[in-house]
Amino acid sequence: MCNKLIKDYIQKEFNIKNPMSVTLTSHRSHDKQILDDILLSRDITFFLNRLNYKIYKKGFTRYGKRLGCLTVIEGDGITKNYHTHLTLEKPDYMSDLEYKSLIFNCWQKTVFGQSNLKYGIKINPVIDEGWLGYQLKNRTKQDNVCSSIDWVNSNNSISE
């Protein structure tokens, strides 16, 4: 029941302009610290804060301008590496290549971010509803879709 309600809510209410599908993979540990949901959420917050600041400069800190983002965490750190699927707004003035480079640079500054281009980061334009379906699939969620959405790091497009 929860899964259906959440999926319906997201499809109706989350309108992210110029969306890009972004998958960010994380290392299992760093300096003897084992990655868990809370540390991963902190890493994503750090990543999004850096990305928003690079794009909006002081508008991010003073006026709360930020990119629209839907964040879903997958994996358990034991049988499957933690990774994050984001639907992330791309600014109109940036090319895909510039944006990918900026995402790569911000993710590699995180503690657990795996910055290997082949395995660590995948970025593509969203062209249909298929990405949202993939992002919200039940198959690889630790508990269910409800608990896998990182609500702290998800928001609608409010960059204007």
N, C-alpha and C positions, 0 to 999 in steps of 0.2 A: 504494500500500500504506500509506504513512504517513498519508495523508488519512483512510482508512477506520479505521485504528487510533485516530487522534486523535479522530475523531468519535464512535466507540464509547466511548472513555474518557470524554469529556466528558459524553455522554448518561447514562452509568452513575454517574460519580463527582461531577459538579458539581451540587450541590443548592442552588440559591440561593432562599432564602425570599422570598416576596412580590416576585417579579422585575418589574423595569421595563426596557423596551427604551430605550436611550439612544444617540443618534447625535450625536457631537461633531465638527464640522468645524473645520479649522485653516487659518490663513493660510499662504501659501507662504513668506513671509519676514517678518522683523521687524528693523528697524535693520541692514539689509544682511546679516543672517544668514539663510541658506537653510535651510528646514526639511528634516530627514531623519528616518529611523526612530529614531535615538538621541535626538534633540532632542524628537521627538513623545512617545516613551516617558517622558522626563523631565517633559514637560508633563502627561502623564496622571498620573504619580506625584504631582506637585505638586497637581493637581486632587483626586485621591483622598485625599491627606493632609489637605487643607483640609476636604473633605467629611466625612471620618471624625472630624476634630477637632471640627467644628461639631456633629456628632451625639453623639459619645461624650465630648467634653471630655477630661479627664485620663485617662479609661479607655482612650482610644486610645494615648496616649503611655506610660502606666504599665503597662497590662495587655495591650496589643496588640489591644484590641477593634477590629474593622473590619467593614465591610459586605462581603457576598459579592459577587464581581465576576468576570465573564469578559470579557476585553478582546481585541478583534480589530482590527488596524490594516489599513486598505485605502488604495489609491492609491499613486502614485509621485512625486507632486509636480511632474510634468512634464505628462503627458497627463491625469491625474486628480488633483484635490486630495486631500491626505491627509485622511482622516477615520477616526474610531474608532467601532466598534460595541461597546457594552457591554451585558451583562445585569447589572443592578445591583440589589442588595437595597434595598427600601424599608422603613424602620422602620414597625412596626405603628401607632405612635401619630401618625404624620404623615399628613396628607391628601395627595392627589396634587398639589394646587395648591401646598401648602407645600414639598413635595419638589422640584417643578419649579423653584420660585423659588430654592431653596437650590442646586440644580445649576447654574442659570443664573449665580447670583452667584459660585460657586466657579470655573466655567469662564472667566468673563470676567476673572478675576484671573491667568490663565495668560499666558505670553508670546505664544503663537501662537493662542490660543483665539479663534475667530470667534464673537462673542456676539450676532450678528444672529438674532433669534428666527425669522425666516422661513427662513434658510438655515443658520445655525450650529448650532442645537440642536433635536433632535426627541426627545420623550419620550412613551412610551405604556406602559400596563400590558401585560405578556406574558400572553396568554390561551391560547396553545397552543404546540406544538412548531415552528410555522412560523418564529418569530423565530430560533430556534437554527439551523434550516436556512438561513435567509437570512444569518445571521452567519457561518456556516461555508462559504458557497458558494465554489466555486473560481474562478468567472468573473472576478472583479475583484481577485484576490490577486496580489501582485507575483511571488512564486515559487510558493508553495502554502499550504495551510491551516497546515501545521506551522510555517512561518516567519512567518506572519501573526499568530499568537496571541502576545500580549504576556504571557508567563508571569510576568514580574516584577510586573505589576499585576493578576494574576488569582489569586483564592483562593475557597474555599468559604465559606459562611456560618458565621462563628465569632464572632458578636456576643454570644453568651450567656456 
